[in-house]
């Protein structure tokens, strides 16, 4: 090995030094990386190779090699290992590409009943079809090698990740209209807080339905927690279905107050009943602006006739199709699902209805104003 005394003096840039300090102090890094980080830091401080090796309890050659790798190849090479000679690759790039192409197809398209691949099925298919495709080296493909190749290609053919297709051709325009409303609400709320505005001329309400809330009953009484016996409630896994109810709720974006009705359905007549309740809750001088989705009950003939009987009272701002995430009342429903409705059991459907109303009484006793913040600064409003 060349005389280490003739090598270039080790000087660490500030960013390399900072990263090495983090690695040396880490409790989760690999041991070899923490040792090599300490070697480089001590060498940069002028510590001799023998003393450096003694401090890290390694061989002197390990210190010399680590420093020389840093000087020649950089930080990543010094912390890791350089490629070593070994057996030639058994699986060619063409074979890997063929495997990954198979993984990107559905098994049903190749004559199988399954919708998605499993590692077992994909491996069996590759081992059977590879020789005829000209890749005899894959005839003995192992599961671990298959997993490694798919991982390198960032492929997970055994999984499905869902998304929502934008099927509304006016998605961007409708989204901008909703965000402009939220921006206007923010400006109005700031005026209410500062006292420059007594009450808004237009009240904005975020509205939606939550259908299919199940009324479930226990078959035997729950057992409460007991010290030393069981820490949680104990419940029989069997239950009785008592039916479902639909919640129709509107969230006032200025005060945080919630107006709700609970019904067995969520048809036009139920929506009109909600509008009547909302109408009675606010002064007749205010315009009620609802942010809502494209449900058929919101645009039905019955709803249109009702709106015509109350001219200049209601304004509807429709969110884009498949854009429910733009409606702030969904946050209220999410909170309700995670708290009040979680593991709920009732003796009758009416009890469920009563407890939903009680929940909103408690909510309105300490209302929370929901604010839209995502990309709000990118939205402008002309007043």
N, C-alpha and C positions, 0 to 999 in steps of 0.2 A: 504494500500500500504506500502511496506517495507520502512524503514527510508532511504531516499536518501543519508543521510550522511554516511551510511555504504557501499555504492557501490564503486566499483573500480574507481580510478581517471581516467578521460578521457584523453587519449593521442592520438593525430592524427598522423598517418604516413605522410610523406611528400607528397606522391601522393594523399592521401585522402584530405589533407589540400588544395592542389592546385586545385583539382576538386571542392571542396566546395566553394572556393573563386570565381571560375568562375560561379558557380550556383547562389551564393548570388548576384553577380553583373549583372546577366543576366536580360534582359528585355523581354525575350520570354519564360522563364521557367514558370511552374505553380507556383502560389503564395505559395502553401503549401510547395513546394520543396525549394523555396528561404528562407522561414521562418525556415524550419528545418535545412538548411545549416547554417544559421546565428546562430541558437541555438547551434549547435555542435561547431562552431568556437568560440563562446563566452564562452562556457563551457570549451573548451580546454585552453582558456586563464585565467581560474580560476574564472570566473564570477559566483556568487551564483545563485541558481535556481530562487529565487524570483526576483532578479534583471534582470536575463536573460528573465524571463517571462514578466516583465514590459517593457523591451527594445523592445521585439517583439510584445507586446500587445496581449499576449495569456495567457491562464491559466497555473498556475505552474505545474499542472499535465501533461500538454502537453509537457513541457520541460523535466520533469522526464521520461516520457514514451519514448520520442525521444532518450534521452541519453541511457536509458536501452536497447532499441532495437539495438542501435549501438554496445553497449558492448557485447550483446548476439548474434546478428545475422549479424552484419556488416553494411556497408554503404548503400547498396541498400535497406535493410529492414528499416533502419532509415529514408530514404528519401521517402519511399513509405508506403504502408499499408499492414499489415499482413493479411493472409486469415482469414475470419470471418465465424462463423457458420451460416448456412442458410438452405434453402430447399435442399433436395438431388437432384442430377442431374436427369433431366427428360430424356435426350437423352444419351444413352449409347455409349461406345466406338465402339461397333459393328455397331450400327446404323450410327455413324459418318463415319466409314470406308465404309459402304455400300453406303452412299450418295456420298462420294468422289470418289468411284469407278464409280458410275453413271456419275459423272461430267467429268471423264476422257474418257468417250465414246462419240461418235458422235451421235446426235439425229437421223441422217439418218439410223444408224445401229439398231435403236430401232423402226423403222417404221415411223419416222417423215419426213417431206419434208425439214426441215431446216438443214443446214450444221453445224451450231454452236448453242449451248444452249443460251437462254436468261434466266434471273432469273425467269421470269414468267413461261416459258415453263418447266424449270427444277423443279421449285417448284410444278407445277401442276402434273408433272409426279411422283415426290416423294410422294406427298400426296395420289395419286391414287394407286400406286403400293406398298407403304410401308406396309399396313396391311397384304397383301398376303405374303410379304417377312418376316413377323414376327416382324415388327417394328411399332407396332400400335401407339407408341408415336409420330411418324412423320406424322400422319394423319392430324394434325393441325399445321404443320410447317409454321412459318411466314417467310416473305421475309427477315427480318432483321436477324433472326436466321440462315437462309440459307447463307446469305452474311457473317456472322461471322464465320461459320464453313468453308466455302470455303477460307476465308481470313487466318484463322489459318492454313489451309493446303497449303497455298500459291498457290491456284488454281484460274485461270481466264479463265474458259471454254468458255467465250463469245468473246475471243480475239484470233488472230492468230499472231504469231511472225515469220517472215521469216528469212531464213538463206540460204546459198549457199552450196550445197553438193559438196564435193571434188570428182569429177568424173574422174579426170585425175590421172591415176596410177603413173605417174611420177611427181606429183605435187611438192614434196619436192626437187627433183633434179633440176627441172626447176626454182623453186623459188630461190634456192641457186645460180644458174647460173646468174639470173637477179641481185641478191644482190651483187654478186661478180663484176658484171659490174659496179654497182653503187659505190662500194668501189674503184674500179680502177679509175672511173671518179673523185671521191673525191681526190685521190692521184694526178691525173693529174692536176686538178684545183689548188691544193696547189702549184704545181710546176709552173704553169702559173702565180699565184699571186706573188710568190717569185722571179720570173725571171730566175729560173733554167731551165725552159722549154719554148722555143719560141713558138712552136705550136705543138699540138698533132698529132701523125702519124695516129691515129684513132679517128675520130669524132663520138661521141655517140649521137644519136637522138632518142628521145622518140616519137613514132608515134601512131596515132589512128584516127579513123573516128568518126564524130558526125553527124549521118544521121537524117533526118526528122526534120530539123529546119523549122518551119512554117513561111510562109510569110502571116501575117494577116493585113487586112486593116480596118480602122474605117469606119463607115457608116456616121458619122457626125464629124466635126472638134472637137478636144479636147478643153476644156476651161481651160486656165491657172489659177494658184492660184490668188486670189484677196483678199487683206487685208480687213478684216471685213466681207467678204462674204463666202469664202471657202478657207481653208488652202492648199488643194491639187488640183492636176489636176482633172478635171471632164470629164468623158468619158462615152459615150453611151455603154451599155453592149453588144449590137449587133456588130458583125464584119463579114468581108468577108474573105474567104479562097482563097489565090492566088496560093497555091501550096507549095511545100517543096523543100529544097536544102540540100545537104550533104557537110559537111566540112571535108577535109582531111588535117591534120596538123602534122608537126613534130617540136618538141621542142629540140633545141640544148642545151644539158646539160652542156656545157662549157661556152657558151656566153649568153644563155637565148633567143637567136634569134629564131623566129618562121618562118617556111616556110609553106605556105598553098596554097591550091587550093579549089575552091568552084564549085561543079558540081551538076547536077540534079540526079546523081546516084553515087554509090560507088562500081563500078565493077572493073574488072581487068584493063580495059583501063584507068580508072580514077587513079588507083594506079600507073600504069606505067607512066602516065602524071606527077604525083607527084614525082616519082623517077627521071624523066628527069629534073624537076625543081630543085630538090635537087642536082642532079649531076652537073647542071650548076652553082650552088651557091657556090661550094667548089672547091679548087684546085684539079687537077687530081691526085696529088701525095698522097692525103689522102684517107684512107679507111673510108667509111661511114657505121657505125654500127647502125642498127635500132633495137630498142626494140619495139615489136609489138605483137598483139594477133594472134589467129589462124583463122582469117577470110579466107574464101575460096579464095578471090582475092589475098591473099598474097602467096598462094602456087599453084595457077592455072598454067596451061600449058603456057598461054600467059605470065605470070610473069616469069616463069622459062626460057622461050626463051629470054626474055629481059635481065635477069640476065646473061645468057650465053653469050650475046653479049657485056657485060661489065664485063669481068672477073677481079677478085680481087678488084672490086670497092665497092661492097656492102657485108655486113655481117648481117644476121638476127639472133636475139636472141628472141625466142618466150617465152612469159609468159605462165604460166599454164592455162588450160581451167578454166573458171570462176575465174580467178585471175586478173581481170582488175585493182583492187586496187594496184597492183604492178607496174602499168605503171604511171610514173610521169606526163605524158601529161594530165591525167585525172584531175589533180589539175588545170591545165590551163583551161580546158573545164568547170570545176566547177566555176571558177572565172568568166569566160565569161558569163555563164548562170546567175550568180547572179548579174552581172553588166550590160553588154551591151545588152543582150537578154531579160532582165527582162522588162515585159510590153511593148515590142517593137511593133510598128505599122508602116507599110510602105504602100506606094501607089502602088508599083509594086514589082514583084519578083526581078527584077534587082536592085532596090533600096536596098533590103535586102543584095544582093550579094555585092554591093558597100560598104555598111556600115560594113559588115564583114571584107572586105579587109582594110577599113579605120581603124577598130579597131586594126588589127594586125600591121598596119603602126605605130599607136600610141604606141602599145606594144613594137615594135622593136626600137622605139625612146628612150625608157627607159627600156631596157630589165631587167628581173629578173631571176637570176639563181636559179632554183628549186633544192633542195637537198633532198636526201633520208636520213632520220635520224633514223627511227624505227629499232631497233636491229642492227644498223650499226656496233657497237663495237663487235658484236658477229660474224661478217663476216671477214674472212681472205682472203688475195689475195697473190698468189705466183707470183712474178715478175722475 
